[in-house]
């Protein structure tokens, strides 16, 4: 979950002239990273072998 502080920090890290699209893109990336870290904490991860097996049908 994004906090106000993380959002403020993201805004502060952008250049003085940025578009709303730039901000939205940064916030989406930040949110996806947060989701991934939460998944790791919950053990919702795959080993490399498991990932390759699951992706095998798409890699052909």
LINBELSUL-V101441 format. One record per run of one state. SS is the DSSP state (helix for helix, strand for strand, loop for the rest). FROM is the first residue (numbers start at 1). TO is the last residue. If there is no record, write none. Layout:
<<SS/FROM/TO> <SS/FROM/TO>>
This chain:
<<loop/1/3> <helix/4/13> <loop/14/19> <helix/20/41> <loop/42/47> <helix/48/59> <loop/60/60>>
